[in-house]
Amino acid sequence: MKDYTPNGYKALRIKYKDKIKNLETVEDLLFNSPSAAAVFVTGKNQNGPRMWKNKAGKTLRELEEN
């Protein structure tokens, strides 16, 4: 893949470093996918639709399927 960069999410953390204070984001950040947001938060590969859950405990995947 031409656009693949193994340190891409590390670069995002550097890019948004001024928007993270005390391990919390201080403003909304927009990512191109749920998985990109999950990787940004955890620092490792994640399946965003399976990781993100609403307050009722339903995953994004479950919500998308219904």
mmCIF file as Biopython writes it, N, C-alpha, C and O atoms, coordinates in Angstrom:
data_model
#
loop_
_atom_site.group_PDB
_atom_site.id
_atom_site.type_symbol
_atom_site.label_atom_id
_atom_site.label_alt_id
_atom_site.label_comp_id
_atom_site.label_asym_id
_atom_site.label_entity_id
_atom_site.label_seq_id
_atom_site.pdbx_PDB_ins_code
_atom_site.Cartn_x
_atom_site.Cartn_y
_atom_site.Cartn_z
_atom_site.occupancy
_atom_site.B_iso_or_equiv
_atom_site.auth_seq_id
_atom_site.auth_asym_id
_atom_site.pdbx_PDB_model_num
ATOM 1   N N  . MET A ? 1  ? 0.830   -1.179 0.000  1.0 0.0 1  A 1 
ATOM 2   C CA . MET A ? 1  ? 0.000   0.000  0.000  1.0 0.0 1  A 1 
ATOM 3   C C  . MET A ? 1  ? 0.876   1.245  0.000  1.0 0.0 1  A 1 
ATOM 4   O O  . MET A ? 1  ? 1.781   1.395  0.820  1.0 0.0 1  A 1 
ATOM 5   N N  . LYS A ? 2  ? 0.590   2.096  -0.907 1.0 0.0 2  A 1 
ATOM 6   C CA . LYS A ? 2  ? 1.381   3.308  -1.088 1.0 0.0 2  A 1 
ATOM 7   C C  . LYS A ? 2  ? 1.306   4.250  0.115  1.0 0.0 2  A 1 
ATOM 8   O O  . LYS A ? 2  ? 2.320   4.828  0.506  1.0 0.0 2  A 1 
ATOM 9   N N  . ASP A ? 3  ? 0.120   4.413  0.703  1.0 0.0 3  A 1 
ATOM 10  C CA . ASP A ? 3  ? -0.065  5.381  1.773  1.0 0.0 3  A 1 
ATOM 11  C C  . ASP A ? 3  ? 0.197   4.828  3.167  1.0 0.0 3  A 1 
ATOM 12  O O  . ASP A ? 3  ? 0.048   5.549  4.154  1.0 0.0 3  A 1 
ATOM 13  N N  . TYR A ? 4  ? 0.586   3.555  3.265  1.0 0.0 4  A 1 
ATOM 14  C CA . TYR A ? 4  ? 0.806   2.942  4.570  1.0 0.0 4  A 1 
ATOM 15  C C  . TYR A ? 4  ? 2.035   3.531  5.238  1.0 0.0 4  A 1 
ATOM 16  O O  . TYR A ? 4  ? 3.108   3.591  4.639  1.0 0.0 4  A 1 
ATOM 17  N N  . THR A ? 5  ? 1.874   3.965  6.482  1.0 0.0 5  A 1 
ATOM 18  C CA . THR A ? 5  ? 3.009   4.418  7.282  1.0 0.0 5  A 1 
ATOM 19  C C  . THR A ? 5  ? 2.896   3.773  8.653  1.0 0.0 5  A 1 
ATOM 20  O O  . THR A ? 5  ? 1.947   4.061  9.382  1.0 0.0 5  A 1 
ATOM 21  N N  . PRO A ? 6  ? 3.834   2.909  9.029  1.0 0.0 6  A 1 
ATOM 22  C CA . PRO A ? 6  ? 3.720   2.207  10.293 1.0 0.0 6  A 1 
ATOM 23  C C  . PRO A ? 6  ? 3.672   3.124  11.498 1.0 0.0 6  A 1 
ATOM 24  O O  . PRO A ? 6  ? 3.125   2.743  12.533 1.0 0.0 6  A 1 
ATOM 25  N N  . ASN A ? 7  ? 4.226   4.314  11.395 1.0 0.0 7  A 1 
ATOM 26  C CA . ASN A ? 7  ? 4.220   5.241  12.520 1.0 0.0 7  A 1 
ATOM 27  C C  . ASN A ? 7  ? 3.175   6.331  12.347 1.0 0.0 7  A 1 
ATOM 28  O O  . ASN A ? 7  ? 3.271   7.390  12.968 1.0 0.0 7  A 1 
ATOM 29  N N  . GLY A ? 8  ? 2.185   6.079  11.511 1.0 0.0 8  A 1 
ATOM 30  C CA . GLY A ? 8  ? 1.173   7.091  11.224 1.0 0.0 8  A 1 
ATOM 31  C C  . GLY A ? 8  ? 0.435   7.569  12.454 1.0 0.0 8  A 1 
ATOM 32  O O  . GLY A ? 8  ? 0.182   8.765  12.592 1.0 0.0 8  A 1 
ATOM 33  N N  . TYR A ? 9  ? 0.081   6.658  13.355 1.0 0.0 9  A 1 
ATOM 34  C CA . TYR A ? 9  ? -0.667  7.058  14.537 1.0 0.0 9  A 1 
ATOM 35  C C  . TYR A ? 9  ? 0.234   7.737  15.552 1.0 0.0 9  A 1 
ATOM 36  O O  . TYR A ? 9  ? -0.216  8.580  16.327 1.0 0.0 9  A 1 
ATOM 37  N N  . LYS A ? 10 ? 1.486   7.375  15.545 1.0 0.0 10 A 1 
ATOM 38  C CA . LYS A ? 10 ? 2.445   8.095  16.379 1.0 0.0 10 A 1 
ATOM 39  C C  . LYS A ? 10 ? 2.520   9.541  15.907 1.0 0.0 10 A 1 
ATOM 40  O O  . LYS A ? 10 ? 2.605   10.467 16.714 1.0 0.0 10 A 1 
ATOM 41  N N  . ALA A ? 11 ? 2.488   9.721  14.596 1.0 0.0 11 A 1 
ATOM 42  C CA . ALA A ? 11 ? 2.498   11.064 14.034 1.0 0.0 11 A 1 
ATOM 43  C C  . ALA A ? 11 ? 1.249   11.836 14.443 1.0 0.0 11 A 1 
ATOM 44  O O  . ALA A ? 11 ? 1.322   13.036 14.705 1.0 0.0 11 A 1 
ATOM 45  N N  . LEU A ? 12 ? 0.092   11.153 14.501 1.0 0.0 12 A 1 
ATOM 46  C CA . LEU A ? 12 ? -1.136  11.816 14.953 1.0 0.0 12 A 1 
ATOM 47  C C  . LEU A ? 12 ? -1.016  12.258 16.401 1.0 0.0 12 A 1 
ATOM 48  O O  . LEU A ? 12 ? -1.468  13.347 16.757 1.0 0.0 12 A 1 
ATOM 49  N N  . ARG A ? 13 ? -0.415  11.431 17.235 1.0 0.0 13 A 1 
ATOM 50  C CA . ARG A ? 13 ? -0.238  11.818 18.641 1.0 0.0 13 A 1 
ATOM 51  C C  . ARG A ? 13 ? 0.653   13.048 18.752 1.0 0.0 13 A 1 
ATOM 52  O O  . ARG A ? 13 ? 0.405   13.922 19.582 1.0 0.0 13 A 1 
ATOM 53  N N  . ILE A ? 14 ? 1.687   13.120 17.919 1.0 0.0 14 A 1 
ATOM 54  C CA . ILE A ? 14 ? 2.556   14.293 17.909 1.0 0.0 14 A 1 
ATOM 55  C C  . ILE A ? 14 ? 1.784   15.505 17.388 1.0 0.0 14 A 1 
ATOM 56  O O  . ILE A ? 14 ? 1.873   16.595 17.952 1.0 0.0 14 A 1 
ATOM 57  N N  . LYS A ? 15 ? 1.033   15.309 16.316 1.0 0.0 15 A 1 
ATOM 58  C CA . LYS A ? 15 ? 0.260   16.393 15.718 1.0 0.0 15 A 1 
ATOM 59  C C  . LYS A ? 15 ? -0.727  16.998 16.716 1.0 0.0 15 A 1 
ATOM 60  O O  . LYS A ? 15 ? -0.891  18.217 16.768 1.0 0.0 15 A 1 
ATOM 61  N N  . TYR A ? 16 ? -1.380  16.153 17.503 1.0 0.0 16 A 1 
ATOM 62  C CA . TYR A ? 16 ? -2.407  16.617 18.429 1.0 0.0 16 A 1 
ATOM 63  C C  . TYR A ? 16 ? -1.923  16.751 19.870 1.0 0.0 16 A 1 
ATOM 64  O O  . TYR A ? 16 ? -2.737  16.822 20.791 1.0 0.0 16 A 1 
ATOM 65  N N  . LYS A ? 17 ? -0.613  16.786 20.072 1.0 0.0 17 A 1 
ATOM 66  C CA . LYS A ? 17 ? -0.097  16.807 21.439 1.0 0.0 17 A 1 
ATOM 67  C C  . LYS A ? 17 ? -0.583  18.006 22.248 1.0 0.0 17 A 1 
ATOM 68  O O  . LYS A ? 17 ? -0.730  17.906 23.466 1.0 0.0 17 A 1 
ATOM 69  N N  . ASP A ? 18 ? -0.835  19.135 21.590 1.0 0.0 18 A 1 
ATOM 70  C CA . ASP A ? 18 ? -1.331  20.307 22.308 1.0 0.0 18 A 1 
ATOM 71  C C  . ASP A ? 18 ? -2.817  20.196 22.652 1.0 0.0 18 A 1 
ATOM 72  O O  . ASP A ? 18 ? -3.355  21.043 23.365 1.0 0.0 18 A 1 
ATOM 73  N N  . LYS A ? 19 ? -3.468  19.168 22.156 1.0 0.0 19 A 1 
ATOM 74  C CA . LYS A ? 19 ? -4.885  18.966 22.425 1.0 0.0 19 A 1 
ATOM 75  C C  . LYS A ? 19 ? -5.109  17.872 23.473 1.0 0.0 19 A 1 
ATOM 76  O O  . LYS A ? 19 ? -6.247  17.478 23.728 1.0 0.0 19 A 1 
ATOM 77  N N  . ILE A ? 20 ? -4.020  17.381 24.081 1.0 0.0 20 A 1 
ATOM 78  C CA . ILE A ? 20 ? -4.099  16.359 25.123 1.0 0.0 20 A 1 
ATOM 79  C C  . ILE A ? 20 ? -3.474  16.930 26.392 1.0 0.0 20 A 1 
ATOM 80  O O  . ILE A ? 20 ? -2.306  17.319 26.402 1.0 0.0 20 A 1 
ATOM 81  N N  . LYS A ? 21 ? -4.253  16.976 27.444 1.0 0.0 21 A 1 
ATOM 82  C CA . LYS A ? 21 ? -3.786  17.462 28.742 1.0 0.0 21 A 1 
ATOM 83  C C  . LYS A ? 21 ? -4.177  16.439 29.801 1.0 0.0 21 A 1 
ATOM 84  O O  . LYS A ? 21 ? -5.330  16.010 29.854 1.0 0.0 21 A 1 
ATOM 85  N N  . ASN A ? 22 ? -3.236  16.051 30.635 1.0 0.0 22 A 1 
ATOM 86  C CA . ASN A ? 22 ? -3.494  15.074 31.698 1.0 0.0 22 A 1 
ATOM 87  C C  . ASN A ? 22 ? -4.180  13.811 31.161 1.0 0.0 22 A 1 
ATOM 88  O O  . ASN A ? 22 ? -5.125  13.296 31.758 1.0 0.0 22 A 1 
ATOM 89  N N  . LEU A ? 23 ? -3.679  13.331 30.023 1.0 0.0 23 A 1 
ATOM 90  C CA . LEU A ? 23 ? -4.166  12.116 29.374 1.0 0.0 23 A 1 
ATOM 91  C C  . LEU A ? 23 ? -5.620  12.216 28.893 1.0 0.0 23 A 1 
ATOM 92  O O  . LEU A ? 23 ? -6.268  11.189 28.689 1.0 0.0 23 A 1 
ATOM 93  N N  . GLU A ? 24 ? -6.132  13.416 28.712 1.0 0.0 24 A 1 
ATOM 94  C CA . GLU A ? 24 ? -7.477  13.620 28.182 1.0 0.0 24 A 1 
ATOM 95  C C  . GLU A ? 24 ? -7.416  14.618 27.031 1.0 0.0 24 A 1 
ATOM 96  O O  . GLU A ? 24 ? -6.609  15.548 27.050 1.0 0.0 24 A 1 
ATOM 97  N N  . THR A ? 25 ? -8.261  14.425 26.041 1.0 0.0 25 A 1 
ATOM 98  C CA . THR A ? 25 ? -8.336  15.413 24.970 1.0 0.0 25 A 1 
ATOM 99  C C  . THR A ? 25 ? -9.102  16.621 25.489 1.0 0.0 25 A 1 
ATOM 100 O O  . THR A ? 25 ? -10.074 16.480 26.231 1.0 0.0 25 A 1 
ATOM 101 N N  . VAL A ? 26 ? -8.661  17.798 25.096 1.0 0.0 26 A 1 
ATOM 102 C CA . VAL A ? 26 ? -9.290  19.029 25.569 1.0 0.0 26 A 1 
ATOM 103 C C  . VAL A ? 26 ? -10.259 19.610 24.542 1.0 0.0 26 A 1 
ATOM 104 O O  . VAL A ? 26 ? -10.910 20.623 24.797 1.0 0.0 26 A 1 
ATOM 105 N N  . GLU A ? 27 ? -10.348 18.969 23.389 1.0 0.0 27 A 1 
ATOM 106 C CA . GLU A ? 27 ? -11.338 19.340 22.387 1.0 0.0 27 A 1 
ATOM 107 C C  . GLU A ? 27 ? -11.609 18.134 21.509 1.0 0.0 27 A 1 
ATOM 108 O O  . GLU A ? 27 ? -10.845 17.169 21.509 1.0 0.0 27 A 1 
ATOM 109 N N  . ASP A ? 28 ? -12.701 18.193 20.762 1.0 0.0 28 A 1 
ATOM 110 C CA . ASP A ? 28 ? -13.054 17.084 19.895 1.0 0.0 28 A 1 
ATOM 111 C C  . ASP A ? 28 ? -12.025 16.923 18.787 1.0 0.0 28 A 1 
ATOM 112 O O  . ASP A ? 28 ? -11.551 17.906 18.218 1.0 0.0 28 A 1 
ATOM 113 N N  . LEU A ? 29 ? -11.685 15.677 18.488 1.0 0.0 29 A 1 
ATOM 114 C CA . LEU A ? 29 ? -10.763 15.359 17.396 1.0 0.0 29 A 1 
ATOM 115 C C  . LEU A ? 29 ? -11.509 14.502 16.391 1.0 0.0 29 A 1 
ATOM 116 O O  . LEU A ? 29 ? -12.254 13.600 16.773 1.0 0.0 29 A 1 
ATOM 117 N N  . LEU A ? 30 ? -11.316 14.777 15.117 1.0 0.0 30 A 1 
ATOM 118 C CA . LEU A ? 30 ? -11.992 14.037 14.066 1.0 0.0 30 A 1 
ATOM 119 C C  . LEU A ? 30 ? -10.995 13.100 13.381 1.0 0.0 30 A 1 
ATOM 120 O O  . LEU A ? 30 ? -9.932  13.536 12.939 1.0 0.0 30 A 1 
ATOM 121 N N  . PHE A ? 31 ? -11.339 11.820 13.296 1.0 0.0 31 A 1 
ATOM 122 C CA . PHE A ? 31 ? -10.502 10.826 12.645 1.0 0.0 31 A 1 
ATOM 123 C C  . PHE A ? 31 ? -11.242 10.267 11.439 1.0 0.0 31 A 1 
ATOM 124 O O  . PHE A ? 31 ? -12.462 10.398 11.333 1.0 0.0 31 A 1 
ATOM 125 N N  . ASN A ? 32 ? -10.496 9.641  10.526 1.0 0.0 32 A 1 
ATOM 126 C CA . ASN A ? 32 ? -11.124 9.153  9.298  1.0 0.0 32 A 1 
ATOM 127 C C  . ASN A ? 32 ? -11.819 7.811  9.459  1.0 0.0 32 A 1 
ATOM 128 O O  . ASN A ? 32 ? -12.466 7.339  8.525  1.0 0.0 32 A 1 
ATOM 129 N N  . SER A ? 33 ? -11.699 7.186  10.630 1.0 0.0 33 A 1 
ATOM 130 C CA . SER A ? 33 ? -12.385 5.917  10.874 1.0 0.0 33 A 1 
ATOM 131 C C  . SER A ? 33 ? -12.443 5.649  12.378 1.0 0.0 33 A 1 
ATOM 132 O O  . SER A ? 33 ? -11.661 6.222  13.137 1.0 0.0 33 A 1 
ATOM 133 N N  . PRO A ? 34 ? -13.352 4.793  12.811 1.0 0.0 34 A 1 
ATOM 134 C CA . PRO A ? 34 ? -13.404 4.422  14.226 1.0 0.0 34 A 1 
ATOM 135 C C  . PRO A ? 34 ? -12.123 3.710  14.665 1.0 0.0 34 A 1 
ATOM 136 O O  . PRO A ? 34 ? -11.680 3.862  15.803 1.0 0.0 34 A 1 
ATOM 137 N N  . SER A ? 35 ? -11.535 2.934  13.755 1.0 0.0 35 A 1 
ATOM 138 C CA . SER A ? 35 ? -10.301 2.230  14.098 1.0 0.0 35 A 1 
ATOM 139 C C  . SER A ? 35 ? -9.144  3.205  14.290 1.0 0.0 35 A 1 
ATOM 140 O O  . SER A ? 35 ? -8.313  3.007  15.175 1.0 0.0 35 A 1 
ATOM 141 N N  . ALA A ? 36 ? -9.080  4.248  13.478 1.0 0.0 36 A 1 
ATOM 142 C CA . ALA A ? 36 ? -8.022  5.252  13.632 1.0 0.0 36 A 1 
ATOM 143 C C  . ALA A ? 36 ? -8.137  5.927  14.993 1.0 0.0 36 A 1 
ATOM 144 O O  . ALA A ? 36 ? -7.128  6.153  15.660 1.0 0.0 36 A 1 
ATOM 145 N N  . ALA A ? 37 ? -9.350  6.248  15.407 1.0 0.0 37 A 1 
ATOM 146 C CA . ALA A ? 37 ? -9.553  6.851  16.718 1.0 0.0 37 A 1 
ATOM 147 C C  . ALA A ? 37 ? -9.159  5.879  17.829 1.0 0.0 37 A 1 
ATOM 148 O O  . ALA A ? 37 ? -8.549  6.282  18.819 1.0 0.0 37 A 1 
ATOM 149 N N  . ALA A ? 38 ? -9.501  4.612  17.671 1.0 0.0 38 A 1 
ATOM 150 C CA . ALA A ? 38 ? -9.166  3.606  18.678 1.0 0.0 38 A 1 
ATOM 151 C C  . ALA A ? 38 ? -7.659  3.428  18.805 1.0 0.0 38 A 1 
ATOM 152 O O  . ALA A ? 38 ? -7.131  3.305  19.910 1.0 0.0 38 A 1 
ATOM 153 N N  . VAL A ? 39 ? -6.978  3.414  17.677 1.0 0.0 39 A 1 
ATOM 154 C CA . VAL A ? 39 ? -5.518  3.278  17.705 1.0 0.0 39 A 1 
ATOM 155 C C  . VAL A ? 39 ? -4.889  4.502  18.353 1.0 0.0 39 A 1 
ATOM 156 O O  . VAL A ? 39 ? -3.932  4.379  19.117 1.0 0.0 39 A 1 
ATOM 157 N N  . PHE A ? 40 ? -5.421  5.683  18.054 1.0 0.0 40 A 1 
ATOM 158 C CA . PHE A ? 40 ? -4.915  6.913  18.660 1.0 0.0 40 A 1 
ATOM 159 C C  . PHE A ? 40 ? -5.025  6.842  20.180 1.0 0.0 40 A 1 
ATOM 160 O O  . PHE A ? 40 ? -4.105  7.237  20.895 1.0 0.0 40 A 1 
ATOM 161 N N  . VAL A ? 41 ? -6.142  6.344  20.662 1.0 0.0 41 A 1 
ATOM 162 C CA . VAL A ? 41 ? -6.377  6.271  22.105 1.0 0.0 41 A 1 
ATOM 163 C C  . VAL A ? 41 ? -5.517  5.209  22.769 1.0 0.0 41 A 1 
ATOM 164 O O  . VAL A ? 41 ? -4.937  5.453  23.827 1.0 0.0 41 A 1 
ATOM 165 N N  . THR A ? 42 ? -5.430  4.034  22.159 1.0 0.0 42 A 1 
ATOM 166 C CA . THR A ? 42 ? -4.741  2.919  22.811 1.0 0.0 42 A 1 
ATOM 167 C C  . THR A ? 42 ? -3.269  2.798  22.451 1.0 0.0 42 A 1 
ATOM 168 O O  . THR A ? 42 ? -2.485  2.229  23.210 1.0 0.0 42 A 1 
ATOM 169 N N  . GLY A ? 43 ? -2.887  3.341  21.278 1.0 0.0 43 A 1 
ATOM 170 C CA . GLY A ? 43 ? -1.495  3.232  20.838 1.0 0.0 43 A 1 
ATOM 171 C C  . GLY A ? 43 ? -1.152  1.896  20.211 1.0 0.0 43 A 1 
ATOM 172 O O  . GLY A ? 43 ? 0.022   1.599  19.990 1.0 0.0 43 A 1 
ATOM 173 N N  . LYS A ? 44 ? -2.160  1.088  19.922 1.0 0.0 44 A 1 
ATOM 174 C CA . LYS A ? 44 ? -1.916  -0.192 19.259 1.0 0.0 44 A 1 
ATOM 175 C C  . LYS A ? 44 ? -3.077  -0.501 18.322 1.0 0.0 44 A 1 
ATOM 176 O O  . LYS A ? 44 ? -4.133  0.126  18.415 1.0 0.0 44 A 1 
ATOM 177 N N  . ASN A ? 45 ? -2.891  -1.464 17.418 1.0 0.0 45 A 1 
ATOM 178 C CA . ASN A ? 45 ? -3.927  -1.797 16.459 1.0 0.0 45 A 1 
ATOM 179 C C  . ASN A ? 45 ? -5.210  -2.224 17.164 1.0 0.0 45 A 1 
ATOM 180 O O  . ASN A ? 45 ? -5.191  -3.001 18.119 1.0 0.0 45 A 1 
ATOM 181 N N  . GLN A ? 46 ? -6.318  -1.695 16.669 1.0 0.0 46 A 1 
ATOM 182 C CA . GLN A ? 46 ? -7.623  -1.987 17.245 1.0 0.0 46 A 1 
ATOM 183 C C  . GLN A ? 46 ? -8.661  -2.088 16.135 1.0 0.0 46 A 1 
ATOM 184 O O  . GLN A ? 46 ? -8.492  -1.512 15.059 1.0 0.0 46 A 1 
ATOM 185 N N  . ASN A ? 47 ? -9.715  -2.808 16.399 1.0 0.0 47 A 1 
ATOM 186 C CA . ASN A ? 47 ? -10.860 -2.846 15.516 1.0 0.0 47 A 1 
ATOM 187 C C  . ASN A ? 47 ? -11.884 -1.892 16.124 1.0 0.0 47 A 1 
ATOM 188 O O  . ASN A ? 47 ? -12.602 -2.256 17.055 1.0 0.0 47 A 1 
ATOM 189 N N  . GLY A ? 48 ? -11.948 -0.683 15.601 1.0 0.0 48 A 1 
ATOM 190 C CA . GLY A ? 48 ? -12.801 0.356  16.155 1.0 0.0 48 A 1 
ATOM 191 C C  . GLY A ? 48 ? -14.259 -0.029 16.302 1.0 0.0 48 A 1 
ATOM 192 O O  . GLY A ? 48 ? -14.837 0.186  17.367 1.0 0.0 48 A 1 
ATOM 193 N N  . PRO A ? 49 ? -14.890 -0.603 15.251 1.0 0.0 49 A 1 
ATOM 194 C CA . PRO A ? 49 ? -16.302 -0.962 15.390 1.0 0.0 49 A 1 
ATOM 195 C C  . PRO A ? 49 ? -16.570 -1.979 16.502 1.0 0.0 49 A 1 
ATOM 196 O O  . PRO A ? 49 ? -17.682 -2.036 17.027 1.0 0.0 49 A 1 
ATOM 197 N N  . ARG A ? 50 ? -15.591 -2.760 16.857 1.0 0.0 50 A 1 
ATOM 198 C CA . ARG A ? 50 ? -15.773 -3.720 17.955 1.0 0.0 50 A 1 
ATOM 199 C C  . ARG A ? 50 ? -15.354 -3.140 19.299 1.0 0.0 50 A 1 
ATOM 200 O O  . ARG A ? 50 ? -15.798 -3.618 20.343 1.0 0.0 50 A 1 
ATOM 201 N N  . MET A ? 51 ? -14.508 -2.120 19.286 1.0 0.0 51 A 1 
ATOM 202 C CA . MET A ? 51 ? -14.003 -1.544 20.530 1.0 0.0 51 A 1 
ATOM 203 C C  . MET A ? 51 ? -14.939 -0.483 21.116 1.0 0.0 51 A 1 
ATOM 204 O O  . MET A ? 51 ? -15.208 -0.481 22.317 1.0 0.0 51 A 1 
ATOM 205 N N  . TRP A ? 52 ? -15.428 0.411  20.264 1.0 0.0 52 A 1 
ATOM 206 C CA . TRP A ? 52 ? -16.249 1.524  20.749 1.0 0.0 52 A 1 
ATOM 207 C C  . TRP A ? 52 ? -17.628 1.033  21.153 1.0 0.0 52 A 1 
ATOM 208 O O  . TRP A ? 52 ? -18.278 0.290  20.418 1.0 0.0 52 A 1 
ATOM 209 N N  . LYS A ? 53 ? -18.061 1.457  22.326 1.0 0.0 53 A 1 
ATOM 210 C CA . LYS A ? 53 ? -19.375 1.067  22.853 1.0 0.0 53 A 1 
ATOM 211 C C  . LYS A ? 53 ? -20.119 2.310  23.333 1.0 0.0 53 A 1 
ATOM 212 O O  . LYS A ? 53 ? -19.514 3.296  23.754 1.0 0.0 53 A 1 
ATOM 213 N N  . ASN A ? 54 ? -21.434 2.237  23.258 1.0 0.0 54 A 1 
ATOM 214 C CA . ASN A ? 54 ? -22.242 3.320  23.810 1.0 0.0 54 A 1 
ATOM 215 C C  . ASN A ? 54 ? -22.479 3.063  25.296 1.0 0.0 54 A 1 
ATOM 216 O O  . ASN A ? 54 ? -21.984 2.076  25.841 1.0 0.0 54 A 1 
ATOM 217 N N  . LYS A ? 55 ? -23.225 3.934  25.947 1.0 0.0 55 A 1 
ATOM 218 C CA . LYS A ? 55 ? -23.466 3.799  27.392 1.0 0.0 55 A 1 
ATOM 219 C C  . LYS A ? 55 ? -24.208 2.515  27.747 1.0 0.0 55 A 1 
ATOM 220 O O  . LYS A ? 55 ? -24.084 2.016  28.865 1.0 0.0 55 A 1 
ATOM 221 N N  . ALA A ? 56 ? -24.971 1.983  26.810 1.0 0.0 56 A 1 
ATOM 222 C CA . ALA A ? 56 ? -25.720 0.738  27.054 1.0 0.0 56 A 1 
ATOM 223 C C  . ALA A ? 56 ? -24.860 -0.504 26.815 1.0 0.0 56 A 1 
ATOM 224 O O  . ALA A ? 56 ? -25.320 -1.625 27.032 1.0 0.0 56 A 1 
ATOM 225 N N  . GLY A ? 57 ? -23.614 -0.313 26.369 1.0 0.0 57 A 1 
ATOM 226 C CA . GLY A ? 57 ? -22.720 -1.438 26.150 1.0 0.0 57 A 1 
ATOM 227 C C  . GLY A ? 57 ? -22.773 -2.032 24.755 1.0 0.0 57 A 1 
ATOM 228 O O  . GLY A ? 57 ? -22.120 -3.042 24.492 1.0 0.0 57 A 1 
ATOM 229 N N  . LYS A ? 58 ? -23.535 -1.428 23.857 1.0 0.0 58 A 1 
ATOM 230 C CA . LYS A ? 58 ? -23.601 -1.920 22.478 1.0 0.0 58 A 1 
ATOM 231 C C  . LYS A ? 58 ? -22.409 -1.390 21.698 1.0 0.0 58 A 1 
ATOM 232 O O  . LYS A ? 58 ? -22.065 -0.211 21.782 1.0 0.0 58 A 1 
ATOM 233 N N  . THR A ? 59 ? -21.779 -2.290 20.932 1.0 0.0 59 A 1 
ATOM 234 C CA . THR A ? 59 ? -20.639 -1.870 20.127 1.0 0.0 59 A 1 
ATOM 235 C C  . THR A ? 59 ? -21.117 -1.099 18.892 1.0 0.0 59 A 1 
ATOM 236 O O  . THR A ? 59 ? -22.279 -1.199 18.497 1.0 0.0 59 A 1 
ATOM 237 N N  . LEU A ? 60 ? -20.223 -0.345 18.302 1.0 0.0 60 A 1 
ATOM 238 C CA . LEU A ? 60 ? -20.531 0.373  17.071 1.0 0.0 60 A 1 
ATOM 239 C C  . LEU A ? 60 ? -20.948 -0.606 15.990 1.0 0.0 60 A 1 
ATOM 240 O O  . LEU A ? 60 ? -21.855 -0.319 15.209 1.0 0.0 60 A 1 
ATOM 241 N N  . ARG A ? 61 ? -20.298 -1.751 15.935 1.0 0.0 61 A 1 
ATOM 242 C CA . ARG A ? 61 ? -20.658 -2.786 14.952 1.0 0.0 61 A 1 
ATOM 243 C C  . ARG A ? 61 ? -22.099 -3.232 15.141 1.0 0.0 61 A 1 
ATOM 244 O O  . ARG A ? 61 ? -22.846 -3.358 14.171 1.0 0.0 61 A 1 
ATOM 245 N N  . GLU A ? 62 ? -22.491 -3.471 16.391 1.0 0.0 62 A 1 
ATOM 246 C CA . GLU A ? 62 ? -23.870 -3.886 16.657 1.0 0.0 62 A 1 
ATOM 247 C C  . GLU A ? 62 ? -24.862 -2.805 16.223 1.0 0.0 62 A 1 
ATOM 248 O O  . GLU A ? 62 ? -25.909 -3.106 15.650 1.0 0.0 62 A 1 
ATOM 249 N N  . LEU A ? 63 ? -24.526 -1.564 16.496 1.0 0.0 63 A 1 
ATOM 250 C CA . LEU A ? 63 ? -25.407 -0.462 16.122 1.0 0.0 63 A 1 
ATOM 251 C C  . LEU A ? 63 ? -25.509 -0.315 14.611 1.0 0.0 63 A 1 
ATOM 252 O O  . LEU A ? 63 ? -26.578 -0.012 14.082 1.0 0.0 63 A 1 
ATOM 253 N N  . GLU A ? 64 ? -24.388 -0.532 13.914 1.0 0.0 64 A 1 
ATOM 254 C CA . GLU A ? 64 ? -24.382 -0.432 12.456 1.0 0.0 64 A 1 
ATOM 255 C C  . GLU A ? 64 ? -25.190 -1.565 11.821 1.0 0.0 64 A 1 
ATOM 256 O O  . GLU A ? 64 ? -25.810 -1.377 10.775 1.0 0.0 64 A 1 
ATOM 257 N N  . GLU A ? 65 ? -25.182 -2.737 12.453 1.0 0.0 65 A 1 
ATOM 258 C CA . GLU A ? 65 ? -25.891 -3.900 11.883 1.0 0.0 65 A 1 
ATOM 259 C C  . GLU A ? 65 ? -27.405 -3.790 12.056 1.0 0.0 65 A 1 
ATOM 260 O O  . GLU A ? 65 ? -28.160 -4.410 11.306 1.0 0.0 65 A 1 
ATOM 261 N N  . ASN A ? 66 ? -27.851 -3.012 13.031 1.0 0.0 66 A 1 
ATOM 262 C CA . ASN A ? 66 ? -29.300 -2.881 13.285 1.0 0.0 66 A 1 
ATOM 263 C C  . ASN A ? 66 ? -29.909 -1.743 12.529 1.0 0.0 66 A 1 
ATOM 264 O O  . ASN A ? 66 ? -31.112 -1.504 12.636 1.0 0.0 66 A 1 
#
